[in-house]
Structure formats: C-alpha cells, structure tokens
Amino acid sequence: MKISDLVRFNDERFFDGAVQLRWVQERPEQAREAATAFVFHGPRYHGASDARQDGIDGGYRLKDTASLVADLLASLLAGQRGEERNPFWLAVAGYGAGKSHLSTAIACLLSAPTDATAAQIIANVQQADAEIGATLAKSVSELSKPVLVLCLDGMAGFHLGNALSQAVFAQLQRYGVDAGAIRELSPRFQTAEQFVQRNLGIRAEAFGKRLPGLDGDAICARLRHHDEVIYTEVDALYAEANGVPIPVTGQESAQELIQTLCEVYCGEDGAFSGVVILFDEFGRYLEYAAEKPQLAGDSALQQLFQGVQDHSGKVRFVGLIQYELKAYLKRFSSADLRQLQRYITRFDAAEKLYLSTNLETIFAHMIGKDEAGMAAVWEQTGAERQQQLTWQRLSRALPEFARFPVWSDAERCSRVIAQGCWPLHPLATWFLTRQRDLVQSRSALTFIKDVVERIGDEEAVSAARLRQVSAAELVLRSMLPEMIAAEQQTGGTVAETL
C-alpha cells in the first residue's frame, strides 16, 4: 500500500498558506470557506508558558484561540448589560502564525451568528475544547442580532478615516440597511454626486480625462461609498466649473462615525447588536502612519480611540500585531515617534494578549487520512509499541518536553503527533515546530505539503516497518536551504556547518 493511499495534504484548507482578512469584504464565499477551516486549540494544548518567556512584555497574557473567541463574545455581551469592560484588545502573534485566519473566523462568526458557517466555527471550537465550545454556543445564542464587523487590513497602507467609512458602507449594503445617517455626516459626497449627475453630459471630455473608464453610475456608486480618490477628482472638476471647491460641512470624523453607528444602528431599534473593529496588521499601519501621516490619516487614530472609549458598551477594537507596541515605537525615528507617540501610547492600556500557537494540531488537521487504512497499517507494523518506545526516549531526551501537554501526555502524543502527523516521525515534528525563529508557520505547512507529495508513491510499509520521515531527512531533503538563508541574515553558522 502506497503512502498516497493513506494520507494526503488537505489543499482545500491550505489557501496557499495566506488567508487575508480583506476576503470578508472582497471575497465573502472564500472567507467563509477559510473560516470553517480554521483549526482552534484550547488552553490544554499549549505549554505552561507566558509571554515574557518568549520575549514579550509581561503585560501580555498567554491566550489560546478558542478562549480568545469565547472571551471576546463574553465581553461584548457584558458591555450590552452595562458592565464595565476594556473595549480595546491587542493580540500579539508572530508572522505566519494565523492571525489573519483567526480574525477571518471571528468576523464570519459574529457577522452572521445564525448561519451554517457560524455553526461550523462553533463546532470547531467544541472539538478543541468542549467546555469553551459550550460557553461560546450559549453566548452566540444570546446575540439577538448580528454584530457589525468592520475589517481593516493594515498591510494595504490606507487613510484610516476613509477605510473605516468604506468598511461601514460595504457592511450596511451587505445587510440591506439604509446608510442615510452615515451619509448625513459627510454631505460633501452627496454634493459631488449631484454635480456628476447634472454635469457629466455637458462635461464628458473633462470627466473622461480625470476618470477614464468610469461612467456616471460607477462614479456615483463610489461616491456613495465615500471613495476619497474619486471624490478628489470630482472636486477638481467642480472647482473648474464653479471657481471654488465643494463646500465641506458636517461632522465626518471617525469619532462621529462610531457614535452614529452605536446610537442609530445598534441596540433595540438598530439592525446590529454591537460593533467590532478587527484591525489586522495594526502595527504595520502604525509604521505607515509614522512615515506618511497625511496619507495615513494619523489623526483618525485619536478619533477612533475616543469613539470606542465613549461607547465601550457597544464597541470592541481588536488589533492584531506581530510585536508588542513598545517594539514598534523603537523602530520609529525620533521625528516619526513624536508624530505618533501621543496616539499609540493610548492603545497601551488595551487588554493585552499573546496568542499561543499549536502547530502540531494544525499539522494533524492538514494531513487528511484514510482512518481505516491507517489503523490496519498501524496494527500490521506494531507501530503503537514503537511509538511508546519513541515517546519514552523523547520524554527523557528533549528539553522542556514536560511543558507541552500535547507531547507529555502519552495518549495524546500517540493520537495527535505519531498518528496525526504521520508520515513525519515524532522527532521530525518536534524539530519542525521548534524552528520558530527560522521557519514561519506558513513555511512549516509548505514543508509538510512537499514531504507528503514527494514520498506519496513510496510504500507505507517496508521490511515490516512503518515508513517515517526522520528529522534528518526533513532537514537535508527540504529545510536546509531555508535554514542557511535565515542564518545568513543573523550571522549564524550552525546550518552552514551542517
């Protein structure tokens, strides 16, 4: 029996290794598919570590993904009951650790808590931890209405106020909710739209030069979504025709936007139970704002903070970052630091979480198996006895082995590591999951994908022994070039010597 007859890499759960939060708005079907494929883990599946042991400020508490989702929803419900809760959350996890994938799952769960996608997400949490899953299911049932989830992706390098407005309009349109109260905050866009409707025919040539390829309907549609780029061009045309730009009136700050959302669109008379702002790559936006404050709309940070703080019973801000905020501040020049420090330090009072990752469980989830065939081969080769011997050896030899319940518990190690991550030998899995400084989680999955495909035509059993990929084979056949490249950046020599 060939290895490919027993296992395959679940490409449909891989998403090329890079889920993006913007899919929630731009590719909703793909976002829902990714959300249902997210692998949660509970508090028992990570080591008894804390953020400080991993180089993160002691103010950050270790948090597993199942608990994070349940706690966020509990915080929202507590706010609705009038209880005082911190509305600001900062979650730290390294590059490639699944922050965007997790935030996509949160967005899909909260924005449609009664549909099939939400039910599958809850089931995934229950699979990771039955108690937390039951708590989450109860909390979701208490949501009388969907949550208005505003997704921001800091990798895009945007004007914050503009991006926030566009996210609001896109969501209101999705739910078929009238956005009149939001448009009243910015009447200049309505003035611009009226100008287009009245002047497009007589100024077709000028419109064609400034807005090529767009007809009147397309221009007006973008203005209704408060597209600042389109507005700038229409404003210039308006000035050419009238001698003055479009008059700016109203209150269109991020603070006023959040206030309107809470007072008009949330609560008993509104369409939503609350607002959650999911800001992926928040740290990258801060870097962009430090370098280009005018383009980034850095003042909107202050407005956003004030708006969330003033309506803490209905709003939650969740920023996902790669490093703690103080580390970002150290990366700015003195001029940039002065520009943003008075805003950034406000977010330092947020609820600080350090997301624990459990790659072993993710590996097992990504390797699809023929369970019956695996059981037969396992029995045929006496693999369980060999696994027990391997476990005993590893428990004595590997540093900090006892810290990780998924390893130190013999039964769980057999199920999740030995069988779940096969064809990797347990020591190969340990090695791969301990290369955090050299190999990102995304790359780790790529290595497993390559291994499963490379040895797929080999026999699963050879000389009455189960075929397993050793740590040495994993390094020499797959990982060594990337390890050398990573060390060259830091001046290391271990991989080069190997």
N, C-alpha and C positions, 0 to 999 in steps of 0.2 A: 504494500500500500504506500502510495507516494504521500509526501508531506502535504502537497496541494489538495489531496483528498480529505485531509483532516482539518486544515486551517487555511484561512485567507485573511488578507488585510481588509478591514471594512472601509473601503474608499468613500462610501457614501457618508461616513461620519467624519471624514478627514477634512473636507472642504479646502483641499490644498494647504492645510495647516494654518490657515489665516482667516478666521471669521472676523467680520468688521461690523461694528455697531451701526454704521450708517445703513446696513442692509434693512434694518427695521423700517426705515422710511423709503429707501430706494428699491429694495427687492424683498418685499414682505413675505413672499412664499419661501424664498431661500432662508430668510431669517427664522421663520417658524420651523423649518426643517433642521436648521442648526441648533435652535433652542431645544428641541426634543432630543437631540443627540448629545447634549452636554452631560458629562459624567460628574455627578456630585460626589462628595465624600463627607462623612460625618466626623465628629471630634475624636472618635476612637481610632481613626485610620492615619493620624499623623503623630509624629513623635512628641514627647513631652518637652517641647522646645518653647522658646519665646522669641520675640522679635530681636531682643538685644543679643542673643547668641548668634544671630545671623547678621549682625552689623547694623540693625535698625534701632533707632532711639527707643528707650524703654517705655515711652508713652504709647507705643503701638502694641496692641494685644493680638496674640495669635488667634486666628478665626478660620474655621473650615467653611467650605462653600455652602453646605446645607444650612448651617447655623446662620450664616450671613443673610440668606434669603428669608428665613423664618424671622430673624430679628428685625429686619427692615420692615417687613409687613406688620409685625407686632408694634413697632414704633409708629407707623402710620396710623394704626387703629387707636393707639394710646393717645396720639395727638388729637384725633377726632373726638375722643372722650373728654378732652380738655386737660389731659395730663401733660406736665412739662417734660419734654424730651429734647435732646440736642438734635436740631434739624440738619446738621452738617456731618457728613461721613467722608472719611478719606481712607481708601483701601489701597495698600501697597502690595505689589507683586512684581516680580522681575519680568523682563521682556520674554514673550513667548509662553508665559505661564497660564494663559487662558482668560485674561481679564476681559477682553472684548467678547469672548464667547459667553462668559458668565453674565456680563451685562446685557447681552442679547437675550439670554434666557429670562433674566429678570424683567426686561421690557415686555417680552411676549406674555409672560405670566400676568403681570399687573394690568396691561392694556386690554386684555380680553380674558378675565379670570374664569369665565364660564364655558369657554370653548374647549375643543379637543386638545389643542396644543397645551393649554394650561393644565389639563388633566394629566397629560403625559409627563409634563415637567414635575408635577407633584408626585407622580408615581416614581420618577427617577430619584427624587429626594427620599421617598419612603424606602426605596431599595438601598440607599446609602445608610439611612438611619430611620428605623420605623417610628421611633418616638418623635423625632423632629418632623418627620413627614406627616404624622397625625396632627401635630400642632399647626403645621403650615396649612393643611387641608381645612382645619377648623377656622383659621384666620381668613383664608380665601372665601370661605362660605359666609363670613361676616361682611364681606365687601358687597354693599348693595349696588354699587355702580363701578364701572372700570376706573382705573387710575389714568390720568393724563400724563403719559410718559414722554418727556422731551429728551431726545437723544442728541448729544453733541460729541463730535469726534475731533479732538484737538490736533490730530495729525493733519487736518485739512488747512490749517492756517487761515482762519476766518475772522471777520469782525463779529465780536461776541453778541452785541445787541442785534445785529442783522440775523445772525444764525439762530438766535433764540426766537426771534419773531417768525422766521420762516418755519422753524420746527413747530411752533404753535399753530400756524395756519395750516400746515400739512396735516397735523393731527385732527384739527377741527373739521377739515374737509373729509378726512377718513371716516369720521363718525357722523358726518352729515349735520354738524352743529353750526348754527349761524355765527359767523365771526364778526358781526356788526359792532359789538362792544370793543373789540380789539382794533378794528379799523378806525373807530372814533378817536383813538389815541393818536393816530397819525393821519390827519385829513390831507396832508400834502400828497399822499399816494392817490387819494380819490381825485384831487385836483389834477394830478398828472394823467390819470386815466380819462377824465373828461376831456382834457386837452387833446389826447390821442384820438378819441372818438370824433372830435369836431374838426381836427386839422389834418388827419392822415391823408385824406383825399387831395387836399389842396397843397400839401407839402410832402408829397410822396417821394420826391427826389431827395430831399433833406433827410427824411426818415430812412430811406434806403441806404444812404451813406453812413449814417450813425448806427443803424440797427439792421444790417444786412441779413437777409434770410428770414426775417420775422414779419409776420403780417399783424394786423391790428389786434386780432383775437389773442395771439401769442403774447404780444406786448402787454395787453391789458391783464391777461392771466397772471403774468409775472409781477405786475404792479400790485395786483390783489394779494399776492403772497409777499409783498414788501421786499422785492428784489432791488437792493440798493444800486447794483450795476446798471440795470435797466433804467431805474429812476434817474441816475446821474445823466444819462444820455437824453432822456425826455426833458429833464430840467434844462439842459443846454439848448434844446430846440425851443422850449418855452421862452427862455431868455432872448433867443434870436428873434422870436416873434413879438415879444412884449416889452423888451428892453430891460426887464428885471426877472430874476429867478422866481420860481414858485414860492409863494409865501409859506413860511414854516410856522405852524401854530400847533397847539395841543400838548399832550404830555406823553411822549413816547419813549421814556426811559425804561430800562429793564425792571426797575423797581415798580413803576406804574403798571407794567405788563403783568408782573406776578400778582400785584394787588387786584387787578381786574380779573385775572384767572380765578383767584380764590373767592372773590366777592360775587362774581357773576356766574362762573361756570362750575363751581364746586359747592357742595352742601345739599340741602334738601331740594332747592329749586334748580340746581345745576345738573349737568349731564355726567359729572365726574365726582368721585369720592375724595379725590385729592390730586396733588401734583408731585411727580418725582422727576428731578433733573438728573439724568445719567450723563456724566461728563467723562468720557473715555479719553485717555492720554491727557489728563488735565495738566500734568507737568510740562508736556510738550507745548500746550497752548501758552503756559506761563513764559516759556523760553521765547516763543514767537512774540508775545506781548512785550517782553523786555527789549527785544531787538527792534520791533516795529510797532510802537504803542498806538500810533494813529490808525494804522491799518487794522490792528487787532481790537481797537475799541476798548483799551485797558480800563477806562473809567467805568465801563459796564460791570467790571468785577465788583467794584464798590456797590453799584446799584443792585447787582444780583445778590450780593451778601445781605444788603439791607432788606431787600424784598423778601428773601427767605426767612430772615430773622424776625421780621414783622408779622409773618404769617406761619409761624413754626407749627401751628396746629394742623395745617393742611399741606405743607410742602416739605419735601426731603431733597437735599442736594447730596449726591453720591459722586465723589471724584475718584477716579481710578488712576493711580500714578505708579511709576516704576521705582521711584526713590522717595524717601521722606522729604517733606518740603524744605527742611533745612539744607539738604543736599543740593536742591535746585538753587537755593539762594547763593550757595558757594560758587555756582557755575556762572553767575552773572558778573559783569564788570561793575565797577563802582557806580558809573553813571546809570546803567540799567537797574542796578539794585536800588538806587534812590528813587527811580521811577515807579517801581512796583512794590517795594517792601511794605509800604503802609497798607497795601491791599492784601498781599499774600499772608502777612502775619495774622490777619484776621482769621483766615482759614485754619490757623494753627490750633484754634480752640475746638476744632471738629472732633467727633468721635473717631479715634484712630485705630485702624485695623490692619493687621499684617496677614494677608491671605496665605494659608498653608496650602501646599500642593501635594498631591498624592499620585505621582506618575505611575506607580505600579498598578494601581486600579485602572488608570486610563489605558495603560498598555493592554491589560487583560480585556478591557472593553473593546479596544480597537482590533483585537485579533479574533475574528469570527471562527467558530469551531463546530465541527460535527461531534456533538457530545457523545453520541452512542459509539462512534468510531474511536474517539479519544479514550473512552472507558475501556474498550476492548484492547487497544494497544497498551494502555496503562497496565492492565492486568497481565497481558501476554509477556511483557518485559519486566514485570516486578518493579515497575517504576516507583511505586509508593514506598517500598522498602528502601530503594536507593535514595529517594527524596528525604526520608527520615534520617539516613546517614549523612546526607549533604547538610541538612538542617543542623544536626548536632555539630558538624565541623564548622559551619559558618558561625553558629552561635558562640563558639569558643574563640574563633579567629578574627572576626570582624569588629572593628571599633564601633562603639555606641549601638551595637546590634539590638540591645535590650530596650533602647529608647523608642523603637518603632514597632508598635503592636502588630502591624501587618506582617512583620518579619518574626518578631519574638514569639508570637502565638503559633505553635506548630501546625495546628489545623488550618488556620487562616493562611499561613505561608504556603502550605501544600495546595490550597484551593486557588488563591489569588496569584501567587508567584510561580510555583512549579507547574501547575496545570494551566492557569490563566495566561501566563506569559510564554508558554511553550510555543515555538521551539527554542527560545532562549534558555540557557542553563541559569539557575538562580543566581550564580555569581556574576554572570553577564548582566542580568537585570540589575543587581546591586550596583555594579560598576557604572552602568548607563545612567541610573538615577542619581548617582553621586557626582556627576560631572557638571554641576550647575554653573560653575564659573567658566566652563569651556563649551558646553553644549546646551543650547536653549531647548526648552521642552518641545518646541516645534521641530527642531532638528532631530531630537531623540525619536520622535514618531517617524520621521523620514528614514532613520536608520533601521527601525523595525520593519517598516514597509519594504525597504530594499532587501533586508535579510529574508523575509517571508517569500518574496518573489524570486530571489536568487536561488534558494535551495528547494523551491517548490517541486522540482522534478526528481529530487532525491528520495530514496526510500526512508520511510519513517522508522523502520527497524532494520538494523544491520548487525549481524552476528549476535542476535538475540538481545541487543541493547538498543535503547531508545536514542534516536539521533537528537543531539542537542548542540546548540551553537555556544561555544565556550567564550569566556571573556577575551581570551587571546585571539580567537578567530574574529570576534566582533571588532576588536581594535585593529588588527592587521588587515582585515579584508574591507573594513568600512570606515572606521573612525580616525585612523592615524593622520591622514592629510589635514582634516579639520583641526585636530588637536595641535598639530605642528603650526598651522596658520594662527591659531589662537595664542599659542605661546610666543610666537614671533612678535606679537604686539606688546607683550609684557616682559620680554627678555628671558623667558624661561627656557630650559634646555632638556627637561625630562623626556618629552615626546621625541625631540630630535635625537637624543641618545638612544631611545628605544628603536 
